[in-house]
Amino acid sequence: MTNTHPPAQTAAKPEFASDHASQASAKNRQTERVRHTLHMRRVEVVHTERITPHLIRITVAGDALSGFTSPGFDDHAKLFFPDPETGALTLPTVSSDGKIDWGESERPQARDYTPRQFDAQTNTLTLDFALHQAGPATAWAERAKQGDALGVAGPRGSFLIPTDFDWHLLVGDDTGLPAIWRRLQELPTDANALVVVEVDSPADQVPLPSAAQVRVVWAYRQEGRAAPLLDAVRAQDFPSGDFYAWVACESLAAKAIREHLVTERQANPRWVRASGYWRKGAAATHETHE
């Protein structure tokens, strides 16, 4: 694997030597949607770690995580946070057909997060919290300590993307890092990937290991550009061949990057998945751009 970290304005151009046949069968490139039975789980914090100035990694555990499943690298579980004043966590009941019943209880604050890693042997789930905007998730993560309660529901479903492409493009800001990490973990040794990530500064870079051949380009917000992630993508010379593009970042940025890929890079629209994991000036948003 090649994993380099040049700044966006001097990013090296990827040159991949791929063993893939450029005409892989359409059957091997079909995406798949999988539904899961919804479970509501009460877990406790067992470990917290400040990974970078703007990223906190929290591990939760509990017998309730038995049977937890998340086969899609960009799955989303809904996290329910305890009352910030009392520390009490209220969770609803879930019927056998997946319906949620809150009764007369007041609903707690909740946000969607990608499960970074699950260990079925120890029933531990690792979550990364990007501290990019003030909100209930950021507030909880910054003060979380061992023994604190958290509610975890889902994922309700997974979107499975095959790996049989000539190369893969992964674009995201720090909110997309858990999914990017997971995708790189599942790519085979003969896969090629170009990864473009926006973070605040060089201090916010994180390792992105993979068995595949990977080139990582970092773009920095502190440089003051209006669209650092889009600029970094535009600066790249793409490898030849068919590719799948996955994009997750601020919603308007994700939309602009998708448009660039489809209109200027002639990306196959069916092979571009762009999502707004958050939106400036809005709370609890998750938008898909088709």
PyMOL commands that set and color helices and strands:
alter all, ss='L'
color gray80, all
select helices_A, chain A and resi 8-10+26-29+63-65+136-143+174-186+202-204+221-223+228-234+251-264+269-271
alter helices_A, ss='H'
color red, helices_A
select strands_A, chain A and resi 32-35+40-52+55-61+77-80+93-94+100-101+110-113+117-119+124-130+149-153+157-160+167-173+192-199+213-220+243-250+272-278+287-289
alter strands_A, ss='S'
color yellow, strands_A
deselect
rebuild
show_as cartoon
